[in-house]
Each structure stands twice: as C-alpha cells, then as structure tokens.
Amino acid sequence: MNLMLETPLVDIPTVGEKRAKSLEKLGLKNVNDLLFLFPRRYLDLRNFKKIGALVPDEIASVKGKVVAREEKRAHIRRASYLKVAISDGSGVLFLVFFNQPYLKNVFALDRELFVSGRVEIFNGQMQMVSPLYEEYRDVKRDWILPVYPLSSGLTQKYMRKLIRFVLNRVEEYPYEILPLNERHNLNLPNIKFALQNIHFPRSDINLEKARNYLIFREFFILQLGLLLKKNTEQKRDLNTIVKIEDNIIDIFQLCLPFKLTKHQLQAMKDILTDIKEGKIISRMVHGEVGSGKTVVAIFALWLFSRMGYQSALLAPTEILAEQHYINWQRFFLEQNIPVALLVGQLPEAEKKRIREGVRNGELKVLIGTHTILTESLEFKNLKIAVVDELHKFGVKQREQLKEKGEGVHYIVMSATPIPRSVALTFYGALDISVIGEIPVGKRKVVSYIFPAEEKDRVYQFISYQSSQGRQGYVVTPAIEGDEDIESAIKEYNRLKEKLPDIS
C-alpha cells in the first residue's frame, strides 16, 4: 500500500474506525499529521544501570527479569494496583501500576524487560511508579525508542508500529523549505532524513541533525508567516501619502528644550520613510530606560496631529499616563494641538467631556490607560496609536486600539532587553528602531554588588549621600522573619543603630 500525505489514517489497514477516533483525539487525521507527531521523549536503552546502583529521585533505565508480582485492591475508592518485582542479580526493583490489572499479562514471570522511570524509596524498598517499559525481545534493533503522547486505546508499541509502517510506504514528503545548496551551507539534512530520524534515530548525531532541521523549518515558516502578515498590514495607504517638509525634524527640534540624539533622529527618519513610502507604520522603538523613546513617540503624535489626524498614546498604568501628560501637555498646547488625559479615576463628567471631544475630532492627542480601549470611546479620525511598554498589554488589547480607526499606524515602545534574533521571532511583524545611547545630561545608573561582610561600606555610602541632602531606600525580601531572612524590621533597627543621625 502506497501512502500520500493527505491519505486518511482510517484507510490504513491496521487503524480502523475505533483507532481512528483515538488518533483524532490527538489531532491526527491524515498521514501528514502523523509524520509531525514528534516523540515527547526517548527511551535510551543503551545506557541502563544496575539496579543495585540506583539512587533515589534519579530518572534511570534498568534491564531486569520479572521475579514476582501481586495484584492488590486498595481500600481507597476501590482502587487496585499491580506490584511487580524485577531483578538483574544486583538488587530488586519494585514497579507499581495503579488501576491497570491487564498489565499482569505483560509482566509474566521470567520475562526480561527494560524499565525507565523515577526511582523512589517507599517502606524501605526501591520502586518506580508507572514507569515506561519495553520487552527485551522487542527492542534489540532499536536502542533509542520514541515515546509518543497517547489517548485511550493506543499503546506505545502500536504507535511505533504505525509510524514505521507510514514511513516505509509514504510516496511523498512535505516540501523542502530551502534548496540543496542553502541546506548544505547551513549543515541541514533533507525533510525525509529529518522525519525518519526524529521518529527512529539510529544515533545521537542523527537525532540532533533531525531536530536542528525541524526546529529551523518551524521558525522559518513562522518568519514567512510574519513577513506575509507584515506586508499585508503595511499595504500602501494612499490616504497618508502626503508631502512632508524636508526639514520636519528640524522644526520639531526647535520646539524642544534639549537636543535630540543620533539614534532618536534615526528612529524619526525611519518613521518618515515609512510614511513617504505609503506604508502603514508597524514599528517597535526599543531602548533602555532613559534612552528617550518617548520623544520619538511624541514626534509621531505631533506629526500626525499637524496633518489633521487624531493620535493616541496608551500607557499600562495611570501613573505613567499622568507622567506623559504632565511632561508633554505644555508642548502640545504651545503647538495649538488640543490634548487630554483619560484615566479611570477621572470624574464621570470629565470623562464624558473628553469622549465627546474625541468623537467630534476637537481633541487631537489622547493620552491614557486601558480606558481608551472601551467601546464607548469613538475617534473621529484616529491615524496613529502608540503603546508604551508593549509587553504589559495583550495582543487583543493592542489590536483593539488599531481597530478604532482605518489604516491606523502603530508604534510600540519597549525597554525590555530583547536580543535581535528573539525580537525578530516574536515581533517579526514589526520593523525595529533601536535607541542605543543615553541623551547628554541623563544620570548614569551604576550598580554595585557587595558581599554581606562589607555591609558597613554600604552604610557609609548611605551616610555620605544623606549628608549631601539626598534620599535613599532599602528593599528587603520580607517585612519580618527569622534569623536567616533579612527583614525590613531588622534592617530598620540596624540602620537606626548604625546611622542614628539620619531620619
């Protein structure tokens, strides 16, 4: 029987209607599904231990012969359990299985088995509870055995037999994601080798090669999907192809009381390039705390407000939203751009006034928290949304903001350190602008680590800073605790003693 990728599993002779339903519970309907049901682990029968050398709480494999067995019924909830003793001459290991009476036929006396599981001590006896097991005569050829997820009616032995049957008879394999020369450059095998060796590896090296290929394939396809999503979302927006002054950043700079850094200027140029190309902006501005990401966001809000559109800045907390509003309210008002703050604690009458201003288009810039996402808030012509600290918002929340207008441009800010490779994986649908320098005049934060025995040096530092009119704070892991825990109460008493002149 020759198989194709779309061949239903129910058409395979050994499956049948009953097993097909069991396989479907695992999400398996056709040959392709089965090929990509990867083992959740492997039973390595090459490196088994002597029973006498087992150590409690380790996960180990042993080979032994069944020397005794007994089936008992527990008093609790009418449960039954099977207890099997195996020995390899160096010691005895007990295997315990609950509510599986049929296993007594598997563990027949003198039958030789491989067993793998976590070692426990119970009533002075070495045991494994519900370990994996294989009969020795069945595994002489395959020393690295795949262990698959199962549903009722399926066994490991049957799943291995089924997948081996499919691998031997499938006429086609999934498409290759890269041509031969590219795979060669990346030291990757082909899809056939990968699927055969992820299921039945002949060596550790083959298993590693198969894993590398399949991991690469999964991420590569993910990246293609993100790229397609990005290209779809960034389709040309004819409504925003507008003429922007060549010196628009210089005009913005004149409105600021400080000078922009090189990286801030580049991030602003990135935004302008997106607009001039007619893209729907989808960009992450990434930089450390204090690097000046907010200024880039304000530039985007200011720019679209000058074009007559509305813009919104979404912050994760009321404190941060208020901080943005306080810091930039005067800037917007000086440019004759109406701005408002919308947070949950505002009086209802004030919220109603703001919602009306947003609905009729009088308010051009709205700064706020999750309150902006409510259905009762309607924008007249929202064109750009900025999200501060994107990792504190869910995907649906961010999408809600973009849905409050047509062709809404989108900028997110993040201070969380994200290596570029990870950023491309998780934020592949976003372009990235990195701000990697701190503006002139910003305080440099320096961290020090002191061993506990040098704590007096820390107190001296606190004393000196206090004498200069500065404040400080101490964080402890507990309010109060025993001698082994640094508590706030204990540290407070210690500070009072060490630094009696400091309040």
Residue pairs with C-beta under 8 A, 6 or more apart in sequence:
1 12
1 13
1 169
2 169
2 170
2 171
3 12
3 31
3 166
3 169
3 170
3 171
4 31
4 170
4 171
4 172
5 30
5 31
5 32
5 35
5 170
5 172
5 173
5 174
6 30
6 31
6 32
7 30
7 31
8 20
8 29
8 30
9 15
9 20
9 23
9 28
9 29
9 30
9 31
9 33
9 34
10 16
10 17
10 20
12 162
12 165
12 166
14 158
14 161
14 162
14 165
15 23
15 162
18 153
19 153
19 154
19 158
21 153
22 151
22 152
22 153
22 154
23 29
23 34
23 151
23 154
25 151
25 152
26 37
26 149
26 150
26 151
27 33
28 34
28 37
31 166
31 170
32 174
34 162
34 163
34 166
35 163
35 166
35 167
35 170
35 173
35 174
35 195
36 195
37 148
37 149
37 163
38 198
38 199
38 214
39 146
39 147
39 148
39 198
39 199
40 147
40 148
40 149
41 147
42 144
42 145
42 146
42 147
42 201
42 207
43 61
43 114
43 116
43 132
43 134
43 144
43 145
43 146
43 147
44 61
44 143
44 144
45 61
45 63
45 114
45 134
45 139
45 143
45 144
45 145
46 143
46 144
47 61
48 60
48 61
48 62
48 63
48 114
49 60
49 61
49 62
50 62
50 88
50 90
50 91
51 62
51 64
51 86
51 87
51 88
51 90
51 91
51 92
51 93
51 126
52 90
52 91
53 90
54 60
54 62
54 91
54 93
54 119
54 126
55 119
56 119
56 120
56 121
56 126
57 118
57 119
57 120
58 118
58 119
59 116
59 117
59 118
59 119
60 116
60 117
60 119
61 114
61 115
61 116
62 86
62 88
62 93
62 114
62 115
62 116
63 88
63 112
63 113
63 114
63 115
63 136
64 86
64 87
64 88
64 93
64 112
64 113
64 115
65 86
65 87
65 88
65 110
65 111
65 112
65 113
66 84
66 85
66 86
66 107
66 108
66 109
66 110
66 111
66 112
66 113
67 85
67 86
67 87
67 92
67 109
68 84
68 85
68 109
69 82
69 83
69 84
69 85
69 104
69 107
69 109
70 82
70 83
71 80
71 81
71 82
71 83
71 101
71 104
72 80
72 81
72 83
73 79
73 80
74 80
74 81
79 98
79 99
80 98
80 99
80 101
81 96
81 97
81 98
81 99
82 96
82 97
82 100
82 101
82 103
82 104
82 107
83 94
83 95
83 96
84 94
84 95
84 96
84 97
84 103
84 107
85 92
85 93
85 94
85 95
86 92
86 93
86 95
86 113
86 115
87 93
91 126
92 125
92 126
93 115
93 126
93 127
93 128
94 122
94 125
94 126
94 127
94 128
95 107
95 115
95 127
95 128
95 131
95 133
96 127
96 128
96 129
96 130
97 103
97 129
97 130
98 129
98 130
106 133
106 135
107 113
111 135
112 135
112 136
112 137
113 133
113 134
113 135
113 136
114 133
114 134
114 135
114 136
114 139
115 128
115 131
115 132
115 133
116 131
116 132
116 133
117 128
117 129
117 130
117 131
117 132
118 128
118 129
118 131
119 126
119 127
119 128
120 126
120 127
120 128
120 129
121 127
132 147
132 156
134 145
134 156
138 157
139 145
142 160
142 200
144 200
144 201
144 202
144 203
144 204
144 207
145 156
145 160
146 160
146 163
146 199
146 200
147 156
148 156
148 159
148 160
148 163
150 156
150 159
160 200
163 199
164 199
164 200
167 195
167 196
167 199
167 200
173 191
173 192
173 195
174 191
175 191
176 183
176 190
176 191
177 217
177 220
177 221
178 186
178 188
178 220
183 189
183 190
186 216
187 212
188 209
188 212
188 213
188 216
189 197
189 209
189 210
189 213
190 213
191 213
191 217
193 206
193 209
193 210
193 213
194 209
194 210
194 213
194 214
194 217
195 210
196 210
197 206
197 207
197 209
197 210
198 207
198 210
198 211
198 214
201 207
201 210
219 425
222 425
222 428
223 424
223 425
223 428
226 428
226 429
227 428
229 429
230 282
230 428
230 429
230 430
233 280
233 282
233 429
234 274
234 279
234 280
234 281
234 282
235 280
236 277
236 278
236 279
237 278
237 279
237 280
237 407
238 278
239 407
240 275
240 278
240 307
240 383
240 407
240 409
241 275
241 276
241 278
242 275
242 307
244 272
244 275
244 276
244 303
245 251
248 272
248 303
249 260
249 265
249 268
249 269
249 272
249 299
252 268
252 299
252 302
252 303
253 259
253 260
255 302
255 331
255 334
255 335
256 295
256 331
258 439
258 441
259 439
259 440
260 268
260 292
260 295
261 292
261 435
261 437
261 438
261 439
261 440
262 437
263 287
263 291
263 292
263 434
263 435
263 436
263 437
264 292
264 295
264 296
264 435
264 439
266 433
267 285
267 296
267 433
267 435
268 296
268 299
270 283
270 431
270 433
271 281
271 283
271 296
271 299
271 300
271 303
271 411
271 433
274 281
274 283
274 409
274 431
275 281
275 303
280 407
280 408
280 409
280 410
281 300
281 384
281 409
281 410
281 411
282 409
282 410
282 429
282 430
282 431
283 410
283 411
283 412
283 430
283 431
283 432
283 433
284 390
284 411
284 412
284 413
284 414
284 423
284 427
284 430
284 431
284 432
284 433
285 293
285 296
285 297
285 411
285 412
285 413
285 414
285 433
285 435
286 293
286 413
286 414
286 415
286 418
286 423
286 432
286 433
286 434
286 435
287 293
287 415
287 434
287 435
287 436
288 415
288 417
288 435
288 436
288 438
289 415
290 438
290 439
290 442
290 443
290 445
291 415
291 435
291 436
291 437
291 438
291 439
292 435
292 438
292 439
293 413
293 415
293 435
294 324
294 327
294 388
294 413
296 411
296 413
296 433
296 435
297 313
297 386
297 388
297 411
297 413
298 328
298 331
300 311
300 384
300 386
300 409
300 411
301 311
301 313
301 365
301 384
301 386
302 331
302 332
302 335
302 337
304 310
304 311
304 383
304 384
304 409
305 311
305 332
305 335
305 337
305 364
305 365
306 335
306 337
307 383
308 381
309 364
309 381
309 382
309 383
309 384
310 358
310 361
310 363
310 364
310 365
310 366
310 379
310 380
310 381
310 382
310 383
310 405
311 364
311 365
311 366
311 382
311 383
311 384
311 385
311 386
312 365
312 366
312 367
312 368
312 372
312 379
312 382
312 384
312 385
312 386
312 401
312 404
313 321
313 324
313 365
313 366
313 367
313 368
313 386
313 388
314 368
314 369
314 370
314 372
314 373
314 385
314 386
314 387
314 388
314 393
314 401
315 321
315 324
315 367
315 368
315 369
315 388
315 389
316 369
316 388
316 389
316 392
316 393
317 369
318 343
318 344
318 345
318 369
320 388
320 389
321 341
321 343
321 367
321 368
321 369
322 341
322 343
324 367
324 388
325 339
325 341
325 367
328 339
328 367
329 339
329 341
332 338
332 339
332 364
332 365
333 339
337 364
337 365
338 357
338 362
338 363
338 364
338 365
339 363
339 364
339 365
339 366
339 367
340 354
340 357
340 358
340 363
340 365
340 366
340 367
341 367
341 368
342 351
342 354
342 366
342 367
342 368
342 369
342 371
342 372
342 377
343 368
343 369
343 371
344 369
344 370
344 371
346 354
351 371
354 363
354 366
355 376
355 377
355 378
357 363
358 366
358 377
358 378
358 379
358 380
359 378
359 379
359 380
360 380
361 380
361 381
366 372
370 397
371 377
372 401
373 397
373 400
373 401
377 404
378 404
379 404
379 405
381 405
382 404
382 405
382 408
383 405
383 407
383 408
383 409
384 408
384 409
384 410
384 411
385 401
385 402
385 404
385 405
385 408
385 409
385 410
385 411
386 411
386 412
386 413
387 393
387 398
387 401
387 410
387 411
387 412
387 413
388 413
389 413
389 414
389 415
390 398
390 412
390 413
390 414
391 414
391 416
398 410
398 412
401 408
402 408
402 410
412 430
418 426
418 427
420 432
423 432
424 432
438 444
450 457
450 458
456 498
459 495
459 498
459 499
462 472
462 495
462 499
462 502
463 499
463 502
465 472
466 472
466 499
466 502
474 488
474 491
474 495
476 486
476 487
476 488
476 490
476 491
477 485
477 486
477 487
478 485
478 486
478 487
478 488
479 487
479 488
479 489
480 487
480 488
480 489
480 490
481 487
481 490
495 502
